[in-house]
Amino acid sequence: MKILAALVAGLVLLLVAGALATWVIARRIEARYPPLGRFVELDGGRLHLVEAGPADGGRATVVLLHGASGNSADPMAALGARLAASFRVIAVDRPGHGWSDRIGSDAASPARQAALIREALQRIGIERAIVVGHSWAGALALNLALDHPGLVTGLVLLAPVSHPWPGAAIAWYYTPTAARAVGWLFTRTVAAPLGMMMLNPAASAVFAPQPAPADYVEAARIPLLLRPNVFQANAEDVAGLHAFVVGQSARYGGVRVPTVIISGDADTIVWTNLHSRSLEREIPGAKLIVLPGVGHMPHHAAADLVLREIEALAERIAPKIPSP
């Protein structure tokens, strides 16, 4: 009994130490990476949007949607500054990520996130936009085109998740972290201290076979993920995605906007042959670009090409009027 009591006491002390470390880490992260944009108030919470571009609105509006484990800084770091030379750019912290609130019990659903983002864009006067979605947000961008067709003028899908994958397999920690009680304890005692040690190795794995940029974790503000509520929201998003695309994948023939899909043939995280090639077949007129030797981050590995494709899509949607 004494041994058992000692083990229990030791476990309690470890959990208390983990909770204290998590609190300190979260406060330091929030101080280092404050909000960069504006908050849009919605019923039940607010979304954080980062904006850039010409004062007159530019040629068109481009909305950037980040993937799992990220926030608005990832697509802004890769594409935002250069897009802003010609376009109004709005990068969204998806609900529960970055500095956006998790709004509603169903906020893990891409359909719910699409509705919230649509409402936020309307509240700042955005009625039409080219939507760029990476990875998890591929399903979200597709849902915007399907359920909110009045908003979307064109789609650019970067290594998108779009279809059910064999076995619904995800990394081992997502499912327990998405569970309310287990996830609450894990994210408030263990995730942040361990996560701080894993940020750079995780970035390297996501970028492979390309090397991750040396400043990626800092530039993309990835430590924001390690705050307890955000870490659990991210796990809920990933754990629920397979079930969502089971239903949505039957609808892609209904996408009626110009669509460009850009993926790498070396992506081991989201399989190009399953997702991107299926989208090319199912979306009328979709254009697929498969990049040899490129992994899961085409907007970083091939930013010039992605920017050219966004420009070409904008020209196709609304050709420039020649100067007199």
C-alpha positions as CSV (number, residue, x, y, z in Angstrom):
1,M,0.0,0.0,0.0
2,K,2.8,2.4,0.8
3,I,4.3,1.8,-2.7
4,L,1.0,2.4,-4.3
5,A,0.4,5.6,-2.3
6,A,3.9,6.8,-3.2
7,L,3.2,6.2,-6.9
8,V,-0.1,8.0,-6.7
9,A,1.5,10.9,-4.9
10,G,4.3,11.0,-7.5
11,L,1.8,11.1,-10.3
12,V,-0.2,13.9,-8.7
13,L,3.0,15.9,-8.3
14,L,3.9,15.3,-11.9
15,L,0.4,16.5,-13.0
16,V,0.6,19.6,-10.8
17,A,4.1,20.4,-12.2
18,G,2.8,19.8,-15.7
19,A,-0.2,22.1,-15.1
20,L,2.0,24.8,-13.7
21,A,4.4,24.5,-16.6
22,T,1.5,24.6,-19.1
23,W,0.2,27.8,-17.5
24,V,3.6,29.5,-17.7
25,I,4.2,28.3,-21.3
26,A,0.7,29.5,-22.4
27,R,1.2,33.0,-20.9
28,R,4.6,33.4,-22.5
29,I,3.3,32.3,-25.9
30,E,0.4,34.7,-25.7
31,A,2.8,37.5,-24.8
32,R,5.2,36.7,-27.7
33,Y,2.5,36.2,-30.3
34,P,-0.2,38.8,-29.8
35,P,-3.0,39.3,-32.3
36,L,-1.9,40.9,-35.5
37,G,-5.3,41.6,-37.1
38,R,-8.8,42.6,-36.2
39,F,-11.6,40.8,-34.3
40,V,-15.0,40.3,-35.9
41,E,-17.8,39.9,-33.4
42,L,-20.3,37.0,-34.1
43,D,-23.0,35.5,-32.0
44,G,-21.2,33.4,-29.4
45,G,-17.7,34.7,-30.0
46,R,-15.3,36.4,-32.4
47,L,-13.0,35.5,-35.2
48,H,-9.5,37.0,-35.8
49,L,-8.7,38.1,-39.3
50,V,-5.4,39.4,-40.6
51,E,-5.7,41.8,-43.6
52,A,-3.2,43.2,-46.1
53,G,-3.4,44.8,-49.5
54,P,-4.2,48.1,-51.4
55,A,-6.4,50.6,-49.7
56,D,-8.7,50.6,-52.7
57,G,-9.3,46.8,-52.4
58,G,-7.0,45.8,-55.3
59,R,-8.0,43.5,-58.1
60,A,-10.0,41.2,-55.9
61,T,-10.2,39.7,-52.5
62,V,-8.2,36.5,-51.7
63,V,-9.2,34.6,-48.5
64,L,-6.4,32.4,-47.0
65,L,-7.4,29.4,-44.9
66,H,-4.8,27.5,-42.9
67,G,-4.5,23.8,-42.3
68,A,-4.4,21.7,-39.1
69,S,-2.0,22.8,-36.3
70,G,-1.6,26.2,-37.9
71,N,-3.1,29.7,-37.9
72,S,-3.4,32.7,-40.3
73,A,0.4,33.4,-40.1
74,D,1.3,30.2,-42.1
75,P,-0.3,31.3,-45.4
76,M,0.5,34.9,-44.8
77,A,4.2,34.0,-44.4
78,A,4.2,32.0,-47.7
79,L,1.9,34.1,-49.9
80,G,0.3,37.0,-48.1
81,A,2.9,39.8,-48.5
82,R,3.3,39.2,-52.3
83,L,-0.4,38.7,-52.9
84,A,-1.0,42.0,-51.1
85,A,0.7,43.9,-53.9
86,S,-2.3,43.4,-56.1
87,F,-5.1,41.9,-54.0
88,R,-7.0,42.5,-50.8
89,V,-5.8,39.6,-48.6
90,I,-7.7,38.2,-45.6
91,A,-6.1,35.4,-43.7
92,V,-8.5,33.8,-41.2
93,D,-7.7,32.1,-37.9
94,R,-10.1,29.3,-38.1
95,P,-12.6,28.9,-35.2
96,G,-10.6,27.8,-32.1
97,H,-7.2,28.4,-33.7
98,G,-4.8,31.3,-33.4
99,W,-6.7,34.1,-31.7
100,S,-10.2,33.0,-32.9
101,D,-12.8,31.8,-30.4
102,R,-14.2,28.2,-30.7
103,I,-17.8,29.1,-31.4
104,G,-20.5,26.4,-30.8
105,S,-20.3,22.7,-29.8
106,D,-20.1,21.8,-33.5
107,A,-17.2,24.0,-34.3
108,A,-15.0,21.1,-35.4
109,S,-17.2,20.7,-38.6
110,P,-15.9,22.3,-41.7
111,A,-19.5,23.2,-42.5
112,R,-19.8,25.1,-39.2
113,Q,-16.5,26.8,-39.7
114,A,-17.5,27.8,-43.3
115,A,-20.7,29.4,-42.0
116,L,-18.9,31.3,-39.3
117,I,-16.2,32.5,-41.8
118,R,-18.9,33.5,-44.3
119,E,-20.6,35.5,-41.6
120,A,-17.4,37.2,-40.5
121,L,-16.6,38.2,-44.1
122,Q,-20.0,39.6,-44.7
123,R,-19.7,41.7,-41.6
124,I,-16.6,43.4,-43.0
125,G,-18.1,43.9,-46.4
126,I,-16.7,41.0,-48.3
127,E,-19.3,39.5,-50.7
128,R,-17.0,37.8,-53.3
129,A,-13.6,36.2,-52.9
130,I,-11.1,33.7,-54.3
131,V,-10.6,31.2,-51.5
132,V,-7.3,29.4,-50.9
133,G,-7.4,26.4,-48.6
134,H,-4.5,24.2,-47.5
135,S,-4.7,20.6,-46.2
136,W,-7.6,20.4,-43.7
137,A,-8.9,23.6,-45.0
138,G,-9.3,22.1,-48.4
139,A,-12.5,20.4,-47.1
140,L,-13.5,23.8,-45.7
141,A,-12.9,25.7,-48.9
142,L,-14.8,23.1,-50.8
143,N,-17.7,23.5,-48.4
144,L,-17.7,27.3,-48.8
145,A,-18.0,26.7,-52.6
146,L,-20.8,24.2,-52.1
147,D,-22.9,25.8,-49.3
148,H,-22.0,29.5,-49.8
149,P,-21.6,29.7,-53.6
150,G,-22.4,33.4,-53.6
151,L,-19.1,34.1,-51.8
152,V,-16.7,32.0,-53.8
153,T,-15.5,33.2,-57.2
154,G,-12.7,30.6,-57.5
155,L,-10.9,28.0,-55.5
156,V,-7.2,27.2,-55.1
157,L,-6.7,24.0,-53.1
158,L,-3.2,23.2,-51.8
159,A,-2.6,19.6,-50.8
160,P,-6.3,19.4,-49.9
161,V,-8.0,16.8,-47.8
162,S,-11.2,16.0,-49.7
163,H,-12.1,12.3,-49.6
164,P,-12.3,9.4,-47.1
165,W,-8.9,7.7,-46.6
166,P,-8.4,4.0,-45.8
167,G,-8.9,3.1,-42.2
168,A,-9.6,6.7,-41.2
169,A,-6.1,6.6,-39.7
170,I,-4.7,9.7,-37.9
171,A,-1.8,10.3,-35.5
172,W,-2.3,8.4,-32.3
173,Y,-2.8,11.3,-30.0
174,Y,-5.6,13.1,-31.8
175,T,-8.5,10.7,-30.8
176,P,-7.8,10.8,-27.0
177,T,-7.1,14.5,-27.1
178,A,-10.4,15.1,-28.8
179,A,-12.2,13.3,-26.0
180,R,-13.5,15.9,-23.6
181,A,-12.2,14.6,-20.3
182,V,-9.0,13.0,-21.4
183,G,-8.2,15.9,-23.7
184,W,-8.9,18.4,-21.0
185,L,-6.3,16.8,-18.7
186,F,-3.7,16.1,-21.4
187,T,-3.8,19.6,-22.9
188,R,-3.4,21.2,-19.5
189,T,-0.6,19.1,-18.1
190,V,1.4,17.3,-20.8
191,A,0.9,18.8,-24.3
192,A,2.6,22.1,-24.0
193,P,5.8,20.9,-22.2
194,L,6.2,18.1,-24.7
195,G,5.1,20.1,-27.6
196,M,7.7,22.8,-27.1
197,M,10.4,20.1,-27.7
198,M,8.6,18.8,-30.7
199,L,7.9,22.0,-32.7
200,N,10.9,21.9,-34.9
201,P,10.9,18.1,-35.6
202,A,7.2,18.3,-36.4
203,A,7.8,21.1,-38.8
204,S,10.5,19.1,-40.5
205,A,8.1,16.2,-40.9
206,V,5.4,18.3,-42.4
207,F,7.7,19.9,-45.0
208,A,9.5,16.7,-45.9
209,P,11.1,16.0,-48.3
210,Q,11.8,19.7,-48.5
211,P,13.6,21.2,-45.5
212,A,11.5,23.4,-43.3
213,P,12.6,27.1,-43.5
214,A,14.9,27.9,-40.5
215,D,12.5,30.5,-39.2
216,Y,9.2,28.7,-40.0
217,V,8.1,27.9,-36.4
218,E,8.6,31.6,-35.5
219,A,7.3,33.2,-38.7
220,A,4.2,31.0,-38.7
221,R,3.6,31.5,-35.0
222,I,3.2,27.8,-34.5
223,P,3.6,27.9,-30.7
224,L,0.1,29.3,-30.5
225,L,-1.1,25.7,-31.1
226,L,0.2,24.7,-27.7
227,R,-2.3,26.6,-25.6
228,P,-4.7,24.1,-24.1
229,N,-8.0,25.1,-25.8
230,V,-6.3,25.5,-29.2
231,F,-4.5,22.1,-29.0
232,Q,-7.8,20.4,-28.1
233,A,-9.7,22.2,-30.8
234,N,-7.1,21.1,-33.4
235,A,-7.5,17.5,-32.2
236,E,-11.3,17.7,-32.5
237,D,-10.9,19.1,-36.1
238,V,-8.6,16.3,-37.2
239,A,-10.5,13.5,-35.4
240,G,-13.8,14.5,-37.0
241,L,-12.6,15.2,-40.6
242,H,-12.9,11.7,-42.0
243,A,-16.6,11.4,-41.1
244,F,-17.2,14.8,-42.6
245,V,-15.6,14.1,-46.0
246,V,-17.5,10.8,-46.2
247,G,-20.6,12.8,-46.7
248,Q,-19.2,15.8,-48.6
249,S,-17.2,13.9,-51.1
250,A,-20.3,12.9,-53.0
251,R,-21.1,16.5,-53.8
252,Y,-18.0,17.8,-55.6
253,G,-19.7,17.6,-59.0
254,G,-21.7,20.6,-57.7
255,V,-18.7,22.9,-57.5
256,R,-19.3,25.5,-60.1
257,V,-16.4,27.9,-59.8
258,P,-12.9,27.7,-61.5
259,T,-10.8,25.4,-59.4
260,V,-7.0,24.9,-59.3
261,I,-5.5,22.0,-57.2
262,I,-1.8,22.1,-56.4
263,S,-0.2,19.1,-54.7
264,G,3.1,17.3,-54.5
265,D,3.8,13.8,-55.5
266,A,5.9,13.3,-52.4
267,D,3.2,14.2,-50.0
268,T,3.0,11.4,-47.4
269,I,0.5,13.3,-45.1
270,V,-2.4,13.8,-47.6
271,W,-2.2,11.4,-50.5
272,T,-2.3,13.3,-53.8
273,N,-3.5,10.2,-55.8
274,L,-6.5,9.8,-53.5
275,H,-7.6,13.4,-52.8
276,S,-6.3,15.7,-55.5
277,R,-6.7,13.4,-58.5
278,S,-10.2,12.5,-57.4
279,L,-11.1,16.2,-57.2
280,E,-9.7,16.7,-60.7
281,R,-12.1,14.0,-62.0
282,E,-15.1,15.2,-60.0
283,I,-15.0,19.0,-60.2
284,P,-16.0,20.2,-63.7
285,G,-13.1,21.9,-65.4
286,A,-10.7,21.6,-62.4
287,K,-7.0,22.1,-63.1
288,L,-4.6,19.8,-61.3
289,I,-0.9,20.6,-60.9
290,V,1.3,17.8,-59.4
291,L,4.7,19.0,-58.3
292,P,7.5,16.4,-58.6
293,G,9.3,15.8,-55.4
294,V,7.2,18.2,-53.4
295,G,5.7,17.3,-50.0
296,H,2.7,18.7,-48.0
297,M,3.6,22.4,-48.1
298,P,3.4,23.5,-51.8
299,H,2.6,27.1,-50.9
300,H,6.1,27.3,-49.3
301,A,8.0,24.9,-51.6
302,A,6.5,26.4,-54.8
303,A,5.2,29.8,-53.8
304,D,6.0,31.4,-57.1
305,L,3.9,28.9,-59.0
306,V,1.0,29.2,-56.5
307,L,1.1,33.0,-56.8
308,R,1.0,32.7,-60.6
309,E,-2.0,30.4,-60.5
310,I,-3.9,32.7,-58.2
311,E,-3.1,35.6,-60.6
312,A,-4.2,33.5,-63.6
313,L,-7.4,32.5,-61.8
314,A,-8.2,36.1,-61.0
315,E,-7.6,37.1,-64.6
316,R,-9.9,34.3,-65.7
317,I,-12.6,35.4,-63.4
318,A,-12.3,39.2,-64.1
319,P,-9.8,40.1,-66.8
320,K,-7.8,43.3,-66.3
321,I,-9.0,46.3,-68.3
322,P,-6.0,47.6,-70.3
323,S,-4.8,51.1,-69.5
324,P,-5.6,53.7,-72.1
